[in-house]
Amino acid sequence: MCGIVGYIGTREAVPILLDGLRRLEYRGYDSAGLAIVAGDRVLVEKKAGKIADLASYVADRDLRGSVGIGHTRWATHGEPNDLNAHPHVDCKGELAVIHNGIVENYAALKAELVSKGHRFTTETDTEVLAHLIEEHYQNNGSLEQALRAALLQVEGTFGIAVVSRREPDVLLAARRGSPLVIGLGEGEYFVASDPTALVPYTRDVTYLDDDEVAVIRRDGVLIKTLRDEQVEKKVERLAFDLERIEKGGYEHYMLKEIMEQPQTIRDSMRGRLLPEEGTAKLGGIQHEIPSLLYARRILLTACGTSWHAALIGEYLIEEFVRTPVEVEYASEFRYRDPVIDRDTVVIVISQSGETADTLAAVREAKRKGAKVFGICNVVGSSIARETDAGIYLHAGPEIGVASTKAFTSQVTVLTLLTLLLGRMRSLSAAQGRQMVAELQALPGKVEAALQTSDAVREIAQQYKDAHNFLYLGRGYNFPVALEGALKLKEISYIHAEGYPAAEMKHGPIALIDENMPVVFIATRDATYDKILSNIQEVKARRGRVIAVATEGDTEIQRYVDHVLYVPETPPYLNPIVSIVPLQLLAYHIAVLRGCNVDQPRNLAKSVTVE
């Protein structure tokens, strides 16, 4: 869950590394550091805090050199401070290492290295790698051989970059379970944990796969396995431009991404709807559609926001396709030995395509013989490469740590998949055409929902100092309640819980008093009257009620303190519209509380470690 960037070429490395780290700061922002190969020395500078702190710290230091590595950290082992920041060095200060991942057997390796005279100065597991490479470097003729020998001893995950003063014209990178991409230029090359760091410099990239090592020099890149077998890699071209990873005049990436949702929903549907036939076309899964159609059951697995999207997918597929669906937390999936056979299809959902738990679920499902489909946003990601088939979101880079546009795009794509399979099962052409028409109208309805922003800000002003929130919904709106609560606690640090509205009486009602804001997703559907009853139960206990309701519903005003109206939408698409005011509520409360919206404490965008 850290940001890695590396450079070798003819330009000064420091400005390029700092620029890359700024673009990767959403992946980790506890501390940051640089290592520059300068003549016969490796110069290391690191600092707790943001990239800006590091940039100020090194501004007056002589760090000239055209080979270097940089790192922005999300702490796993050892608190975030100057000492534990990466890069880490060996005993002699001859080589420097940056690392994303977890060395699971670091304690055993450290004990062995200490017994051989190595001196450790930090609390991190990463420092073990520096000393382990040093140990092998003493016995091998090259840094490459030492790295491969060291990594063969490592249990766990790593995305790693290494430089050494003894070989000043080489940069090494390797991965297992933690993403790394190599950027290809003219006489210069780049390494990053995310291609967003590379966009200003190159569009041509190649992705490392597990247990591969890249040996990078100014005249080219050689990729081998850890067992020293050369690998031929294809070069891919990045599809997005620099504008899509800038703020575009918005104060925060999160607000920009909330406001982009009408367009990102359009992009997720572009070229995929067939209005005349009343169905969808999804080229990435076309060759595997029979597996989905004839599956005895479908298992959806994901983490966090993507898990909430999966819950909506369960409701969609069961209602319109009539195939049994289960939803699993990917973080629990492989540890409970789930019942999977060849009649089970597994669909994994991940914005980044690199979520460690979800990737582990892919591998476990494949090991058990299931067909595995992926729904992700990042082209070339590990999940995209390792699944049997899949669907891209086409939502563009999402920089804000709290996911917004990826969620609505995930639900949109799950609806397209439902439409495709439903038309092959029991949906009539007329029903399909109606669903297509509703999907086509969706971006306009989201634009209308975004117009609630000023009203949401006024509500946020009243409740920004609350200590607890409760979010309640029924049916398709229950996952919306979960997602709304998650957004609030992620970025404002207010405790919030989402529940099915009917479950309120089974415990949460005990918390309700005049200080408890309760958010109801109360749009008009088959459960509307039940929701009104739940609202009155809250009001009877002096709770403060904020309702997301359907435009034109004046009745609800009699029962609640605040109403946020969204356009009338079929229940199966309502989550995409009704989540928008809740995203805005979380955003405005967090801003009013002075929180760092894009980089909330203790969180990172892509969870690439367990």
Secondary structure, 3 states (H helix, E strand, C coil): CCEEEEEECCCCHHHHHHHHHHHHHHHCCCEEEEEEEECCEEEEEEEECCHHHHHHHHCCCCCCCCEEEEEEECCCCCCCCCCCCCCEECCCCCEEEEEECCECCHHHHHHHHHHCCCCCCCCCCHHHHHHHHHHHHCCCCCHHHHHHHHHCCCCECEEEEEEECCEEEEEEEEEEECCCEEEECCCCEEEECCHHHCCCCCCEEEECCCCEEEEEECCEEEEEECCCCECCCCCEECCCCHHHHCCCCCCCHHHHHHHCHHHHHHHHHCCCEECCCCEECCHHHHHHHHHHHCCCEEEEEECHHHHHHHHHHHHHHHHHCCCCEEEEEHHHHCCCCCCCCCCEEEEEEECCCCCHHHHHHHHHHHHCCCEEEEEECCCCCHHHHHCCEEEECCCCCCCCCCCCHHHHHHHHHHHHHHHHHHHHHCCCHHHHHHHHHHHHHHHHHHHHHHCCHHHHHHHHHHHCCCCEEEEEECCCHHHHHHHHHHHHHHHHCCEEEEEEHHHHHHCHHHHCCCCCEEEEECCCCCCHHHHHHHHHHHHCCCCEEEEEEECCCCHHHHCCCEEEEECCCCCCCHHHHHHHHHHHHHHHHHHHCCCCCCCCCCCCCCCCCC
